[in-house]
Amino acid sequence: MTVNAPGVKEKLVLTIGKKEASYGEKTLTLDVPAQLNKNRVVVPLRFISKAFNAEVEWKADKNMVIIRSADQVEKYKKLYQGTDLVAARKISVDLPTNDENTLDNTEEGVYYQFVFPEGEALRYYYIVGNLLITKLRMM
């Protein structure tokens, strides 16, 4: 089985039942080998994530694992832990959204504006023409 990640030239090659994997020129040792279970390949997720420098976080209260790819770790830290509100707000505005605007504006003098409450990066008001839309971003 071969695993690759966007923007990473090295490939991780695992063999079912073996505790060794190759990553580029390196040989890595797994705690548990990849296995075949009901026609599905089961792989050690933490091992694969760490091989590609992803950040792995266990949320015990929700019984959930969060994996952030290496290219997203810096963005996450700027957004949630950084002190640069301008950078955090730019990231927040570019995050995907699931909500859909079902109201129409008048198309008169349409302008776009983002209004952030003081000191915040994840909550803002988005103004399109004469519509005011409240956004709360989660990443």
Secondary structure, DSSP 8 states (H G I E B T S, - for coil): -EE--TT----EEE-TT-SEEEETTEEEE-SS--EEETTEEE--HHHHHHHTT-EEEEEGGGTEEEEE-HHHHHHHHHHHT-S-HHHHHHHHHHS-------S----TT--EEEE--TT-SSEEEEEETTEEEEEE---
